[in-house]
Amino acid sequence: MNNEDAWLAAPELGLFIVCDGVGGRAKGEVASSETAAQIRFWVEQELELLEAARVESSPDGALPPTLLSRLRTLVRSAIQNACYMIHGMGELDPEHRGMSTTASVMLVAGRTGILGQVGDSRVYLARGGEVSQLTEDHTFVQKQVKAGKLTPEQARRSRLKNIITRAIGQKEWVNVDVTTHALRPGDRVLLCTDGLHDHLDRDIDIGELFARDDALDLDVAADTAITLANAGGGEDNITALFVELLD
C-alpha cells in the first residue's frame, strides 16, 4: 500500500500537523508531504510573532486579543499558501494534476491552541478523563448530519463517509476552519487521519485509548493506536500524533 499520509511535529515552533493525501488522486503522497513542509515554512517566517506570543501571554497562558488574531491569520494563511502551491504544482506537471490532501494543523502559543482544519483528518483533546473532538469533518455525510438527514450512527455506517467536501490543492483556494482552544497543563491532544478515527468511531473507545497505561508514553501511545486500528481490520494508511502540554 502506498502511504499517502504525512505528519510533522515541530515543538520548537509549537506546530503539529497531520495530512492525508486524498485517495484516488494523483500523487497524494506528494500533496500531503509538500503541504506539511509549506505550512512549516510559512510559520517559520513569523518567529518574531511566535516569540511575542511567548513573552506576552498572561500568567495563565492567555494571549492578548490582537496577538491571538494575528496567530489565527498566520494559521489560515499558511494553509491557504499550501493550497495555492499544491494546486500550482498540479497545473504545471500533468503527473501531479488533481493531487490534493486533508490537513489538521495545531499551533500552540502560550496555553492556547489554534487549529486549522481542511478535510476529514481530526484533532481530539483529552482532559481529566474526558475526550472531545475539536475539529469538524468536511465530508458529505457530515453535511447530511448537520442538515438532519442522517443520524451520526447512520453517517458512521455510510458507504459515502469518506467523500470529502474540502481539500488542499483541488482549487487555488480553500475555506479553512480556524478555531482557538484554551489548553491546560496535562492536556493531551491526538491528531490523526481517517485510517485511525474510522476505527475510533467503530471499534475503539477513544477515552480508553487515552487512559491505557501504555498511552502514558506518547511514542508508545501512537504505536498502540495504530496497532489497535490494524487489529480492527485497518485497510487505510494510519497516522496518530500525540501531543502533551507540559506547562
N, C-alpha and C positions, 0 to 999 in steps of 0.2 A: 504494500500500500504506500502511495506517495504521501508524505507528510506535508500538508498544506497549512499547518498551524505554525505560529511564531510567537515568541514571548520575549519580554525584555524586563529586567529588574535593574534599576539604577538608583540604589538607595541614597547615593550622594546627591542626587537631584530630587529625591522624593518621588521618582517616576516609575510606574509599573504598568505594563501593557500585555494584553493577550490579543492575538489576531487569528482569524480562521479564514484562509483562502476559500472563496465560495466554490463548493463542489460543482463539477461540470463546467467550470470556466477554465479558460486557457491560463496556464501558469499561475495557479492560485498560490503556490508557494512563493513565487516572486512577489506577488501583490502583498502577502502578509509580512514577509521579511522586510521588504522595502518600506512598507507603511510604518512598522515599528522603528526602523532606522530614521526615517524622515521626521517622525514625531520627536524622537530624541534629539535630533539635530536642531529642530526648531526651538525646543525647550532650552537647550544648551546656549542658545544665543541670548537668553534672558537671565544670566547668572546674577546680575545686579538686582533684578526683581525678586529672584528667589532668596537672595541674601537679605533684602529689605523685609521680606515676609518673615524670615527667621528672627531678625532683630526687632521688628515692630509688633510681633504677636504679643498679646497680653499674657499675664502670668498663667491664665487658664488656657492659653493656646489660641484664643480667638484673634481674628485678623481685622484691622480697620476696614470699613466698607469699601473705600476707594481701592485699597490694595487687593481685596478679595475680587472686586470687579475686574481688575487687570489680570488676575490669575485665571479667572473664568474665560476671559478673552484669549489668554495665551493657550489654554487647552483647546478651545474651539478653533483657533487659528492654526494650531499645529495639526489638527486632524483635517481641516479644510485644505491646508497646504499639501498634506499627504495625498488627499483625494485628487487634487489637481495634478500632482506629479504622476500618480499611478495611471490616471486616465490618459495623460500625455504620453506615457510610455507605450500604452496600447495603440494610440493614434500613430506613433512613429514606427512601431515594429509590428507587422502583421501577426507574428508569433505570440505577441502579448495582448493582442486585441481582445477585449471582453474580460480581461482579468479583473478581479475585484476581491474585496476582503471585508470581514467584520473588524471591529476594534472596540475593546473596552479598555479605557485609559484612566488611571488614577494618579493624580498629582497630590502629594501630601505636603502641606505647608503649615507649620505650627501644629495645631491639633485640628486642622481642617483638611478634609479630603475633597478634592474637586474631581468629579467624574465626567468623562466624555464618553458617549455611547453611540455606536452605529452598528446595527445588525443584531444578532442573537447570541453573541457571547455574553457572559453575565458577571456581575460582581455581587458577592454576599458578604454580610457583616455578622460576626458572632460576638455577642457581648452578654456576659452574665448568664450564660446558659440559653439565651435567646438568639435565634438566627433570623435575619431578614434579608430579602433580596433588594438591592439598592438600584438596580437597573431594570428597564423595561425592554422586553424583546421587540424588535421591529420585524414582525412576521405577519403573514396573512391571518393566521389563526388568532394571534393576539388582538388584531383589529376586530375580528369577529367576536371575541370575548368582550371587548370594550363596548361593542355595539349591542351586546346581549343576545347575539345569535348562536353562541356556543358557550357551554359551561367550561370552567378550567379543566375539568376531567375529560370532557369531550375533546378539548384542544390538545391535551396530552396524548390522546389516542389517535388523533387525526393523522392521516397519511400526508396531509399538506403542512404539517407543523414546521417543516424546515424551509418553507418558501419565505425568504426574507424580502422585506419591502424597502430596505435601505442598505447600501453597501458602498464602501470606499472604492472609487475607480469606475463605477458604472457610468457616471457622468463627471463633468468637470467640478461639480459642486454637490454637496450632500448636506442634508439637515442633521445637525449634531445636537443630541440632548446633552446639556451640561447641568449638573446638579452639584450641590455642596452638602457636606455632611460633617457634623461635629464629631470628632473622634476622642477617645479616652485612652489613657494608658491601659494596656492589656487587651485592647480591641484586636481582633484577628479578622483579616479580610481574605476572601478567596476570589481570585479572578480565574474564570475558566471558560473553555469553549463548549459548544453543544455536545461534543463527544462525551463530556463528563455530565453536564447537567441534564441531558436526556435520561441518564440513569439516576441522578438525584431525584428527578421527578417520579421515576417509575420504580426503582429497585433499592435506592439507598436513602435513608433518613439523614438529611444534611446535619441536623443537630447532633445525631450520634457520631457522624463523621468528625465534627469538630471536637466532640467530647472524648474520643478514644484516647487511651493512654499513649498510643503510638503516634498521635497527632500533636503531641507537645513539641516535638522537634519538627520544624516546618519542612525541612527536606524530606523527612520520613512521612510527614502528612501528605505531601504531594504524591509520593510513591504509593502510599496506601490508597489514596483516592483513585489513582489510575488503575491499581490492581483490582479494586472493587468494581470499577466500571468494566474492566475487561472480563472479570468473572461473571458479570451480569450480561455478557454477550456483546460487549462493545465492538462495533464494527467501524467506527469513525476514528479519526485522529483525536487524541485526548490530551488536553493541556490543563494543568492545575497549578496556579501560582498563589502561594500563601504569603501573606504579609502580616506582621505583628507590630503594633505601635508600642514602643518600649517606654517612652516618657513624654 
